[in-house]
């Protein structure tokens, strides 16, 4: 798993009008969380040289607006979904541009629908789709969400995350159950994630919907961080074991091509895996 180099902390400006100063400080907090590493109130206040009370008040506002999220009361803070959505308005455009060529090639070669998904908390959101030409095909609309714990894209997005991120998914309770094959505990999910890292692609064996199988592979940015997943889903009858794994290997190669267009270097692979 790749160790990220943390950027130098950006000090919050102090000599501004009250409204502008609050905005500056709020943006500085978002900037301090921008590398994806969760941080405690104490760590954020110290890094930005801000009073604890001010930092706490600003964090409460950012949490209420979903720009920052907190895993549990008194827990660490991390970038929230609204910051992700706004910040991704540029990234999503470049991401879909980078992925579309490979997705079209996959669809033409496999004659199956190909999807691109990104993470939103405990779910994956389908961002882009190239529809296959089969008479019977899996239909997933762009913007739809699927749980991380029982979907191919979810496992591909999770497999290279820290174990603490996976542990936080269930909030101490069993995962939601969709089919008899759904992984309902972190321990079971971790086994699948280990396999995903070993093979380079994730599989969903009727875990979210009976009669449907899915295979997915991670897309990485220039830093090596997983930012999206490419997937192919099909009815069970078209996704036997041999074809499933053959497509998984092909999908992993295509996802690597997309990653290279985003600036990822194959030289980073050993540290990202």
N, C-alpha and C positions, 0 to 999 in steps of 0.2 A: 504494500500500500504506500502510495507516494506521500512523502513528507513535504508539506507546503511551506515555502519560505514566507514568513509573515512580514508584511510591509511595515515600515517605520510608522509609529502612531502619529496621527495628525492632531496637533494641539487645537483645541477649540478657541477661536478668537474671543477676546474679552472686551475690547473697547469698541462697542457698537451701540446703536440704539437698542432699547430693550427687546422690541419685536424682532429685529434683525439678529440680535445676539442669540435669542432663543432658537431661531431658525438655524443659525450657524452651528450652534451646539447640537441641535437635533441631527443635522446633516453629518456632523463630526462623529456622532454615535453610530449612525448608519455606516459611515466610512470605516469605523473601527471594527465593524462586524462583516465587512465586505469580503474577507478572505474565506468566509464560510465556517470559521472556528467559533463555537459558542463561547461566550465570556460571561463572567459573573458581574454583578453590580460593582463590586470592589475593583475588579480588573479594568472595567470600562472607565470608571471615575479616575483611577490612578493613571491610566494611559493617556487620558485627555486632560489631566490636571484640573478636574472639575470637583466641586463639592458633592458629597454623596447625596445630599437631599435634592440638589438640582438634577443630578444624573437620574435619580430614582423618579422624580416627577416627569422628566422628559421621556424616560423609558415607559412609564405608565401610559403617556399619551400615544407613543409610538405603538405600544402593544394594543391599545384600544382601537387604533386605526389599522391594525394588521401589518404595519411596516416592520415590526419586530415581533417575534414570538418567544414565549417562555415555556420551557418543557414542563415545569411544575412550579407551584408556589415556592418562592425563594430559590428557584433553580437558575440555571444559566440562560442567557439571552442569545438569540440568533436572528438572522435576517428572516422577515416574515413574507407572507405570500404577496402582499401589495407591493413591497419593494421589488420582489421577484418579477411581478407582472409588469411594473413600469420599467424596470431595468431591462427586462427581456424584450421590450417592444423593438429594440434594435437587434438584440441577439437572435430573436425568433425569426426576423427577416433574414439575417445572414445564415441562420441554422437551416431554415427551409430551403434557401438558395443552395446551400452546400449539399443538402441531402437529396434534393429532387432528382438530379441526374441518376444517382445510384438507385433511388427508389423506382424510377421508371425502368431502368435496366433489369432490376429484380422482378418487377411485375411482368415484363415482357418475357423473361426467361422462365419464370415459374407459373405464370398465368394465375397468380394469386394476389389478393389485395395486400399492399404494403403500407404500414403505418409508421409515423414518427411521433413519439410521446416524450413529455417532460414531466418532472416531478412537481407535485403541489402537496406538501405535507405528507399525509398517509395515502395519497392517491397519485395516480399518473393521469395526465391529461393528454388526449390525442390532439396533436398540433397540426398535422398534415397527413394527407392520404393520397395514394395513387391506387385507384380501384382496378381490380382484376376483371377478366372477361368471362369467368366461369358463370354458367347459368345459376348455380347455387353457390353463393359466396357469403362470407362473413361481412356483415354491415356494421360498422362502428362509425358514428358521425364524428367529425372534427369538433372538439370541445367536450366530448364525453369523458367521464372519469371512470377509472377502475381502481380497486384497492391494490396497494403494493404487494401485499402478502400472498395473493393468489393469482397474479397475472404475470405473464412472461416479461412485459415491459417493466413491471414493478420490480421483479427480481433483478433484471439487468441494471436498473437504476440504483438498486440497493447493494449489490454484491461487492462493490469496492468502497462502500462507506465504512466508517468506524463501527465497531461492534456496539458502542453505546447508542448510536443512532438506531440500530435495529432493535435493541432492547427497549427503547422508548416508544416503539410503535404500538405495543399492546396495552400500555398504561396499567400493567399488572393484571389484566383480564385476558380471557381467550379472544383470539381474533374472530371476526364475524365469519359464520359458517355459510357457504353457498352450495356446495355439493359434498358428497361423501369423500371426495379427494382433497378438499380444502385443507391447507396447513393451518392448524388452529393454535399452535404454540410457537414461541420464538425459537425453541430448540429445534423443532421440525423445519422451520424456515431457514435456520442457519445451515442445516445440512444441505438444503437446496442451493443456498448462496455459495457454499464451499464448492459444490459441483459446478456452479456457474463460473466461478473464477478459474477452475481447472480446465473447463472446456472452452471458455470464451463466449458462451452464449447461455441463455436461460430458457427453460421450457415450462409451459403450463399444460399439465396433462388433465384436462377437464376439471380444473380446480375452481374456476369461476363459473363455468357453464358446461353442463353435460353435453357430450357430443362435439365439443370444440377443443382443439388443441392449438397452442401458440408457441412460437419460438421467437426470441428477441436477443439483440446484442447491443452492447453499450457504445455510445458515441461520446468522444472525449474532446475537450477544448485544448487550447495550446498548453495549458498547465498540466494536462493529464487527468483532470477531474471529469467524471461522468456527468454530462449535461443533458443527455437525451438517450433514447433507445429506439432502434429500428425493430419492427416486428412483422411477422407474417402469421396470420391465423387462417385455419381451414377446418372443415368438418372432419371428424375422426376418420371417415372412410378414405380421405385423401392424404391423411397424415399418419401413415404407419411409422413404426420405429425407424426403419432405414431412411425413409424420406425425411422424417423429422430432423434427424441428426445431420443428414447431408445438407439440408437447407440451413440448419444452424451454422455449419461451417462456412457456407456461402454467405450467410447474413453477417457473420463476424468479419469476413473479408470486406464486405461492402461497408459495414459500419466503420472499419478502420480507414477506408478510403474517404468517407465523410469526415472523419476525425482529422485526417491529414489536411483536408481543405480548410478546417478550422484552426490549423496551425499546430496540431499535435504531431510529434515526431516519433517514429517507431523506436527510436533510441530510448524513449521514455517508457516503453512498454513494461520493462521489468520492474520499474519502480511504481508504475500505475497498477500493475496486477498484484 
